Amino acid sequence: MPKDVVIVGAGLGGLLCGRILSRRGFTVTVLEADSFPGGILHGFEWEGAMCDRGFHSVGGLAPGEPLEKIFRPFGLMDLPWYRADADEGLGFLRLNTRSDFEMEHILGPFARSTWRLEGGGTTLSKALADGLDIRYGKKVSGIENQVVTCEDGSSFKADAIISDLHPAVTMGLVRDHVRPAYIKRIARLQNGPDIFSVHCLMEPGCVKWQSGAIFLNDSLMIHFDEPGTNVLELLCFGPGNPEEMIAHAAVRLPGLKILGYHAQLNQGYGIQKASNADFISAQTPLPWLFLTGQNLGLHGILGTSISALNTCKMIQL
């Protein structure tokens, strides 16, 4: 069984793998190119509010439900979660860019319960990162012979390496021989579209705050930031037009007055899964290299968390 593990990428999958393996006695080092943990789980500050890029609500967090069982051992249920209204925004996932297979499996936990978190994804990413040995500013340039090399010239050798990067990006970094059939299979898998988000600063009190998302016209989701803030987020599969999105939102929310907005294109849900054949094993052809993250299995917080559990299980075999 390996003792030293290097994890490339401090997204949700990488952080959870780090917490799981550290808890089980492994020595874990996490390499992150950015200066903060969480990847798209981590938000950004704008107009005095912490805005989310890839986290809005989660399903299945009530006692005994799937995500609660995964989060509880790591103290994550002690975070300031609060119950949200049934998430109308789930309809956003039913666009023709998503498969029926994904919808059947992803939407189930939300039907049980929907939850939001004070501070959003940033609160979760910071809690997951707490206690881990994370080296920030470490952009990986190559992986070879159980050694990870970074652009700054530093290198890290380990018994096992986990990549939280996209599988195709990971294979582009690997310098060892990997059978061509595996590379071709990874290259053939299709990514879903990116997500275009518009964070809007509202005039205080112009519309009533809502805890659940609002879904419009098979293309637009409206999501209020936390209570007490005046930020409204509009999302569509990108690219999008901010002015048109704001105009549609104003029809649904009479009285809406926008003082300014911040638009950006964010990473989407990764590799689409039309069937079980599109799932990727955590074990690569290299016995010491493993994958994790939402690209392996189902998307979202629960799917990525299950991916991390499966990755760690393979390392312990």
C-alpha positions as a Markdown table, in Angstrom:
| # | Residue | x | y | z |
|---|---|---|---|---|
| 1 | Met | 0.0 | 0.0 | 0.0 |
| 2 | Pro | 1.4 | 3.5 | -0.9 |
| 3 | Lys | 2.4 | 5.8 | 1.9 |
| 4 | Asp | 3.1 | 9.1 | 0.2 |
| 5 | Val | 0.4 | 10.6 | -2.1 |
| 6 | Val | 0.6 | 13.8 | -4.2 |
| 7 | Ile | -2.7 | 15.3 | -5.4 |
| 8 | Val | -2.6 | 17.6 | -8.4 |
| 9 | Gly | -5.4 | 20.2 | -8.1 |
| 10 | Ala | -7.2 | 21.4 | -5.0 |
| 11 | Gly | -10.8 | 21.2 | -6.4 |
| 12 | Leu | -13.5 | 19.5 | -4.5 |
| 13 | Gly | -12.4 | 16.0 | -5.6 |
| 14 | Gly | -8.7 | 16.7 | -4.7 |
| 15 | Leu | -9.5 | 18.2 | -1.4 |
| 16 | Leu | -11.8 | 15.4 | -0.4 |
| 17 | Cys | -9.2 | 12.8 | -1.4 |
| 18 | Gly | -6.7 | 14.7 | 0.7 |
| 19 | Arg | -9.0 | 14.6 | 3.7 |
| 20 | Ile | -9.9 | 10.9 | 3.3 |
| 21 | Leu | -6.4 | 9.7 | 2.8 |
| 22 | Ser | -4.9 | 11.9 | 5.6 |
| 23 | Arg | -7.5 | 10.5 | 7.9 |
| 24 | Arg | -6.4 | 7.0 | 7.0 |
| 25 | Gly | -2.7 | 7.6 | 7.7 |
| 26 | Phe | -1.3 | 8.6 | 4.3 |
| 27 | Thr | 1.2 | 11.5 | 3.9 |
| 28 | Val | -0.6 | 13.8 | 1.5 |
| 29 | Thr | 0.7 | 16.9 | -0.4 |
| 30 | Val | -1.7 | 18.9 | -2.6 |
| 31 | Leu | -0.4 | 21.0 | -5.5 |
| 32 | Glu | -2.6 | 23.9 | -6.6 |
| 33 | Ala | -1.9 | 26.4 | -9.4 |
| 34 | Asp | -4.0 | 29.1 | -7.9 |
| 35 | Ser | -3.6 | 31.0 | -4.6 |
| 36 | Phe | -6.8 | 29.5 | -3.1 |
| 37 | Pro | -8.4 | 26.1 | -2.7 |
| 38 | Gly | -11.6 | 24.8 | -4.2 |
| 39 | Gly | -11.3 | 25.5 | -7.9 |
| 40 | Ile | -14.7 | 26.7 | -9.2 |
| 41 | Leu | -16.1 | 25.8 | -5.8 |
| 42 | His | -14.3 | 28.9 | -4.4 |
| 43 | Gly | -16.0 | 32.2 | -5.0 |
| 44 | Phe | -14.8 | 35.7 | -5.7 |
| 45 | Glu | -15.4 | 39.1 | -4.0 |
| 46 | Trp | -17.4 | 41.7 | -5.9 |
| 47 | Glu | -19.1 | 44.8 | -4.6 |
| 48 | Gly | -18.6 | 43.7 | -1.0 |
| 49 | Ala | -20.2 | 40.3 | -1.5 |
| 50 | Met | -18.7 | 36.9 | -1.9 |
| 51 | Cys | -20.0 | 35.6 | -5.2 |
| 52 | Asp | -20.1 | 31.9 | -6.2 |
| 53 | Arg | -18.9 | 30.5 | -9.6 |
| 54 | Gly | -19.8 | 26.9 | -9.4 |
| 55 | Phe | -21.7 | 26.4 | -6.1 |
| 56 | His | -25.4 | 27.3 | -5.5 |
| 57 | Ser | -27.2 | 24.5 | -3.6 |
| 58 | Val | -26.8 | 20.9 | -2.8 |
| 59 | Gly | -29.2 | 18.0 | -2.4 |
| 60 | Gly | -29.3 | 15.0 | -0.1 |
| 61 | Leu | -27.8 | 16.6 | 3.0 |
| 62 | Ala | -30.5 | 15.7 | 5.6 |
| 63 | Pro | -29.7 | 13.1 | 8.2 |
| 64 | Gly | -29.2 | 9.7 | 6.6 |
| 65 | Glu | -29.1 | 11.1 | 3.1 |
| 66 | Pro | -26.2 | 10.3 | 0.7 |
| 67 | Leu | -24.1 | 13.6 | 0.9 |
| 68 | Glu | -24.7 | 13.9 | 4.7 |
| 69 | Lys | -23.1 | 10.4 | 5.2 |
| 70 | Ile | -20.0 | 11.5 | 3.3 |
| 71 | Phe | -19.6 | 15.0 | 4.9 |
| 72 | Arg | -20.3 | 14.1 | 8.5 |
| 73 | Pro | -17.0 | 12.3 | 9.3 |
| 74 | Phe | -15.1 | 15.4 | 8.3 |
| 75 | Gly | -17.0 | 17.8 | 10.4 |
| 76 | Leu | -18.6 | 19.4 | 7.4 |
| 77 | Met | -22.1 | 19.2 | 8.8 |
| 78 | Asp | -21.0 | 21.7 | 11.4 |
| 79 | Leu | -20.9 | 24.4 | 8.7 |
| 80 | Pro | -23.7 | 26.9 | 8.5 |
| 81 | Trp | -26.0 | 25.0 | 6.2 |
| 82 | Tyr | -29.7 | 26.0 | 5.9 |
| 83 | Arg | -32.7 | 24.5 | 4.2 |
| 84 | Ala | -33.7 | 26.0 | 0.9 |
| 85 | Asp | -37.0 | 25.9 | -1.0 |
| 86 | Ala | -37.3 | 23.2 | -3.6 |
| 87 | Asp | -34.7 | 24.2 | -6.2 |
| 88 | Glu | -36.6 | 25.3 | -9.3 |
| 89 | Gly | -33.2 | 25.8 | -10.9 |
| 90 | Leu | -33.0 | 22.1 | -11.4 |
| 91 | Gly | -34.9 | 22.6 | -14.6 |
| 92 | Phe | -31.8 | 24.4 | -15.8 |
| 93 | Leu | -30.1 | 21.1 | -16.1 |
| 94 | Arg | -32.8 | 19.7 | -18.3 |
| 95 | Leu | -31.6 | 21.6 | -21.4 |
| 96 | Asn | -31.0 | 19.6 | -24.5 |
| 97 | Thr | -27.3 | 19.7 | -23.7 |
| 98 | Arg | -27.7 | 17.2 | -20.8 |
| 99 | Ser | -28.6 | 13.6 | -21.2 |
| 100 | Asp | -31.6 | 11.8 | -19.6 |
| 101 | Phe | -29.1 | 9.5 | -17.9 |
| 102 | Glu | -27.5 | 12.4 | -16.1 |
| 103 | Met | -30.8 | 13.9 | -15.1 |
| 104 | Glu | -32.2 | 10.7 | -13.6 |
| 105 | His | -29.2 | 10.3 | -11.3 |
| 106 | Ile | -28.3 | 13.9 | -10.5 |
| 107 | Leu | -31.8 | 15.2 | -9.6 |
| 108 | Gly | -32.7 | 12.5 | -7.2 |
| 109 | Pro | -30.9 | 14.0 | -4.1 |
| 110 | Phe | -32.5 | 17.4 | -4.6 |
| 111 | Ala | -35.9 | 15.7 | -4.6 |
| 112 | Arg | -35.2 | 14.6 | -1.0 |
| 113 | Ser | -33.9 | 18.0 | 0.3 |
| 114 | Thr | -32.2 | 21.1 | -1.0 |
| 115 | Trp | -29.6 | 23.1 | 1.1 |
| 116 | Arg | -27.6 | 26.3 | 0.9 |
| 117 | Leu | -24.5 | 27.3 | 2.8 |
| 118 | Glu | -23.6 | 30.7 | 4.4 |
| 119 | Gly | -20.6 | 32.0 | 2.6 |
| 120 | Gly | -21.3 | 29.6 | -0.4 |
| 121 | Gly | -18.7 | 27.4 | -1.9 |
| 122 | Thr | -15.9 | 29.4 | -0.4 |
| 123 | Thr | -17.0 | 28.3 | 3.1 |
| 124 | Leu | -16.9 | 24.7 | 2.0 |
| 125 | Ser | -13.6 | 24.9 | 0.2 |
| 126 | Lys | -11.8 | 26.5 | 3.2 |
| 127 | Ala | -13.2 | 23.9 | 5.6 |
| 128 | Leu | -12.0 | 21.1 | 3.3 |
| 129 | Ala | -8.5 | 22.7 | 3.0 |
| 130 | Asp | -8.1 | 23.1 | 6.7 |
| 131 | Gly | -5.2 | 20.9 | 8.0 |
| 132 | Leu | -4.1 | 19.8 | 4.5 |
| 133 | Asp | -0.5 | 20.4 | 3.2 |
| 134 | Ile | -1.4 | 22.5 | 0.2 |
| 135 | Arg | 1.3 | 24.1 | -1.9 |
| 136 | Tyr | -0.2 | 27.1 | -3.8 |
| 137 | Gly | 1.2 | 28.5 | -7.0 |
| 138 | Lys | 2.3 | 25.1 | -8.2 |
| 139 | Lys | 1.3 | 24.8 | -11.8 |
| 140 | Val | 2.2 | 21.3 | -13.0 |
| 141 | Ser | 4.2 | 20.9 | -16.2 |
| 142 | Gly | 4.8 | 17.2 | -16.3 |
| 143 | Ile | 4.1 | 13.8 | -14.6 |
| 144 | Glu | 6.6 | 11.0 | -15.1 |
| 145 | Asn | 7.9 | 8.0 | -13.3 |
| 146 | Gln | 5.9 | 8.9 | -10.1 |
| 147 | Val | 7.3 | 12.4 | -10.1 |
| 148 | Val | 5.3 | 15.6 | -10.5 |
| 149 | Thr | 7.2 | 18.5 | -11.9 |
| 150 | Cys | 6.0 | 22.1 | -11.6 |
| 151 | Glu | 6.7 | 25.2 | -13.8 |
| 152 | Asp | 8.8 | 26.8 | -11.0 |
| 153 | Gly | 11.2 | 23.9 | -11.2 |
| 154 | Ser | 10.1 | 22.1 | -8.0 |
| 155 | Ser | 9.3 | 18.4 | -8.1 |
| 156 | Phe | 7.4 | 15.9 | -5.9 |
| 157 | Lys | 7.9 | 12.2 | -5.8 |
| 158 | Ala | 5.2 | 9.9 | -4.4 |
| 159 | Asp | 4.0 | 6.3 | -4.2 |
| 160 | Ala | 0.7 | 7.4 | -5.7 |
| 161 | Ile | -0.4 | 10.4 | -7.7 |
| 162 | Ile | -4.0 | 11.6 | -7.9 |
| 163 | Ser | -5.0 | 14.1 | -10.6 |
| 164 | Asp | -8.1 | 16.3 | -10.0 |
| 165 | Leu | -7.5 | 17.9 | -13.4 |
| 166 | His | -9.6 | 17.0 | -16.5 |
| 167 | Pro | -8.5 | 13.5 | -17.7 |
| 168 | Ala | -7.5 | 14.8 | -21.1 |
| 169 | Val | -5.4 | 17.5 | -19.5 |
| 170 | Thr | -3.8 | 14.9 | -17.2 |
| 171 | Met | -2.9 | 12.7 | -20.1 |
| 172 | Gly | -1.3 | 15.7 | -21.8 |
| 173 | Leu | 1.0 | 16.1 | -18.8 |
| 174 | Val | 2.1 | 12.4 | -18.6 |
| 175 | Arg | 5.5 | 11.6 | -20.1 |
| 176 | Asp | 5.3 | 7.8 | -19.4 |
| 177 | His | 4.0 | 5.5 | -22.2 |
| 178 | Val | 0.3 | 5.1 | -22.0 |
| 179 | Arg | -1.4 | 2.7 | -24.4 |
| 180 | Pro | -2.9 | 4.7 | -27.4 |
| 181 | Ala | -6.4 | 3.2 | -27.1 |
| 182 | Tyr | -6.8 | 4.7 | -23.6 |
| 183 | Ile | -5.6 | 8.2 | -24.9 |
| 184 | Lys | -8.0 | 8.0 | -27.8 |
| 185 | Arg | -10.9 | 7.0 | -25.6 |
| 186 | Ile | -10.3 | 10.0 | -23.3 |
| 187 | Ala | -10.1 | 12.3 | -26.3 |
| 188 | Arg | -13.4 | 11.1 | -27.8 |
| 189 | Leu | -15.4 | 11.9 | -24.7 |
| 190 | Gln | -17.5 | 15.0 | -25.1 |
| 191 | Asn | -17.5 | 18.0 | -22.7 |
| 192 | Gly | -20.7 | 19.8 | -21.9 |
| 193 | Pro | -20.9 | 23.6 | -22.5 |
| 194 | Asp | -19.4 | 26.2 | -20.2 |
| 195 | Ile | -21.7 | 28.3 | -18.0 |
| 196 | Phe | -22.1 | 32.0 | -18.5 |
| 197 | Ser | -22.9 | 33.9 | -15.3 |
| 198 | Val | -23.9 | 37.5 | -14.7 |
| 199 | His | -23.6 | 38.8 | -11.1 |
| 200 | Cys | -25.9 | 41.8 | -10.7 |
| 201 | Leu | -25.9 | 44.5 | -8.1 |
| 202 | Met | -29.5 | 45.3 | -7.3 |
| 203 | Glu | -31.0 | 48.4 | -5.8 |
| 204 | Pro | -31.7 | 47.5 | -2.1 |
| 205 | Gly | -35.3 | 46.3 | -1.6 |
| 206 | Cys | -36.3 | 46.4 | -5.2 |
| 207 | Val | -37.4 | 42.7 | -5.2 |
| 208 | Lys | -38.1 | 40.1 | -2.5 |
| 209 | Trp | -35.3 | 37.7 | -1.7 |
| 210 | Gln | -35.9 | 34.0 | -2.5 |
| 211 | Ser | -34.0 | 30.9 | -1.3 |
| 212 | Gly | -34.8 | 28.7 | -4.3 |
| 213 | Ala | -33.6 | 29.4 | -7.8 |
| 214 | Ile | -36.0 | 30.5 | -10.6 |
| 215 | Phe | -35.9 | 28.8 | -14.0 |
| 216 | Leu | -36.9 | 30.7 | -17.2 |
| 217 | Asn | -37.5 | 29.8 | -20.8 |
| 218 | Asp | -35.4 | 26.7 | -21.0 |
| 219 | Ser | -32.3 | 28.8 | -20.9 |
| 220 | Leu | -31.9 | 31.1 | -17.9 |
| 221 | Met | -31.6 | 30.5 | -14.1 |
| 222 | Ile | -32.0 | 33.3 | -11.6 |
| 223 | His | -30.3 | 32.7 | -8.2 |
| 224 | Phe | -30.3 | 35.1 | -5.3 |
| 225 | Asp | -27.1 | 35.5 | -3.2 |
| 226 | Glu | -27.3 | 35.2 | 0.5 |
| 227 | Pro | -29.9 | 37.1 | 2.6 |
| 228 | Gly | -28.8 | 40.6 | 3.4 |
| 229 | Thr | -26.8 | 41.0 | 0.2 |
| 230 | Asn | -28.0 | 42.8 | -3.0 |
| 231 | Val | -26.5 | 40.4 | -5.5 |
| 232 | Leu | -28.5 | 38.4 | -8.0 |
| 233 | Glu | -26.9 | 35.8 | -10.2 |
| 234 | Leu | -28.1 | 34.9 | -13.7 |
| 235 | Leu | -26.8 | 31.8 | -15.4 |
| 236 | Cys | -27.1 | 30.2 | -18.9 |
| 237 | Phe | -25.1 | 27.8 | -20.9 |
| 238 | Gly | -22.5 | 30.0 | -22.5 |
| 239 | Pro | -21.8 | 32.2 | -24.2 |
| 240 | Gly | -24.6 | 34.6 | -23.2 |
| 241 | Asn | -25.6 | 38.2 | -23.5 |
| 242 | Pro | -25.8 | 40.1 | -20.2 |
| 243 | Glu | -28.3 | 42.7 | -21.3 |
| 244 | Glu | -30.7 | 40.2 | -22.7 |
| 245 | Met | -30.4 | 38.0 | -19.6 |
| 246 | Ile | -31.1 | 41.0 | -17.3 |
| 247 | Ala | -34.1 | 41.9 | -19.5 |
| 248 | His | -35.6 | 38.4 | -19.1 |
| 249 | Ala | -35.0 | 38.5 | -15.3 |
| 250 | Ala | -36.8 | 41.9 | -15.1 |
| 251 | Val | -39.9 | 40.4 | -16.7 |
| 252 | Arg | -40.0 | 37.6 | -14.1 |
| 253 | Leu | -39.1 | 40.0 | -11.2 |
| 254 | Pro | -41.1 | 43.2 | -11.6 |
| 255 | Gly | -39.4 | 46.1 | -10.0 |
| 256 | Leu | -35.9 | 44.7 | -10.5 |
| 257 | Lys | -33.3 | 47.5 | -10.8 |
| 258 | Ile | -29.8 | 46.7 | -11.6 |
| 259 | Leu | -27.0 | 49.1 | -10.7 |
| 260 | Gly | -24.1 | 47.2 | -12.3 |
| 261 | Tyr | -23.1 | 43.7 | -13.3 |
| 262 | His | -20.1 | 41.4 | -13.6 |
| 263 | Ala | -20.1 | 38.8 | -16.3 |
| 264 | Gln | -17.8 | 35.8 | -16.8 |
| 265 | Leu | -17.6 | 32.4 | -18.5 |
| 266 | Asn | -17.1 | 29.5 | -16.1 |
| 267 | Gln | -16.0 | 25.9 | -16.5 |
| 268 | Gly | -19.1 | 23.8 | -17.0 |
| 269 | Tyr | -20.1 | 20.3 | -15.8 |
| 270 | Gly | -17.2 | 18.6 | -17.6 |
| 271 | Ile | -17.5 | 15.3 | -19.5 |
| 272 | Gln | -21.1 | 14.4 | -20.4 |
| 273 | Lys | -22.5 | 11.0 | -19.3 |
| 274 | Ala | -25.1 | 9.6 | -21.7 |
| 275 | Ser | -24.6 | 6.1 | -20.3 |
| 276 | Asn | -22.4 | 4.0 | -18.0 |
| 277 | Ala | -20.0 | 3.6 | -20.9 |
| 278 | Asp | -19.0 | 7.3 | -20.5 |
| 279 | Phe | -17.8 | 6.8 | -16.9 |
| 280 | Ile | -14.1 | 6.8 | -16.4 |
| 281 | Ser | -12.2 | 4.6 | -13.9 |
| 282 | Ala | -10.1 | 6.3 | -11.2 |
| 283 | Gln | -7.3 | 3.9 | -12.1 |
| 284 | Thr | -5.3 | 4.8 | -15.2 |
| 285 | Pro | -3.1 | 2.4 | -17.2 |
| 286 | Leu | -0.2 | 3.5 | -15.0 |
| 287 | Pro | -0.5 | 1.6 | -11.7 |
| 288 | Trp | 0.5 | 4.7 | -9.6 |
| 289 | Leu | -1.6 | 7.3 | -11.3 |
| 290 | Phe | -5.2 | 7.9 | -10.4 |
| 291 | Leu | -8.0 | 10.3 | -11.4 |
| 292 | Thr | -10.7 | 12.0 | -9.4 |
| 293 | Gly | -13.3 | 14.8 | -9.9 |
| 294 | Gln | -16.6 | 15.3 | -11.6 |
| 295 | Asn | -15.3 | 14.1 | -15.0 |
| 296 | Leu | -15.2 | 10.5 | -13.8 |
| 297 | Gly | -18.8 | 10.0 | -12.7 |
| 298 | Leu | -21.8 | 12.2 | -12.1 |
| 299 | His | -21.5 | 15.9 | -11.8 |
| 300 | Gly | -22.1 | 18.2 | -8.9 |
| 301 | Ile | -21.2 | 18.1 | -5.2 |
| 302 | Leu | -22.5 | 14.6 | -4.6 |
| 303 | Gly | -21.2 | 13.1 | -7.8 |
| 304 | Thr | -17.7 | 14.6 | -7.2 |
| 305 | Ser | -17.7 | 13.4 | -3.6 |
| 306 | Ile | -18.6 | 9.8 | -4.6 |
| 307 | Ser | -15.7 | 10.0 | -7.2 |
| 308 | Ala | -13.3 | 10.9 | -4.4 |
| 309 | Leu | -14.4 | 8.0 | -2.3 |
| 310 | Asn | -13.9 | 5.6 | -5.3 |
| 311 | Thr | -10.5 | 7.0 | -6.0 |
| 312 | Cys | -9.3 | 6.5 | -2.4 |
| 313 | Lys | -10.7 | 3.0 | -2.3 |
| 314 | Met | -8.6 | 2.1 | -5.4 |
| 315 | Ile | -5.5 | 3.5 | -3.8 |
| 316 | Gln | -6.0 | 1.2 | -0.8 |
| 317 | Leu | -6.5 | -2.0 | -2.8 |
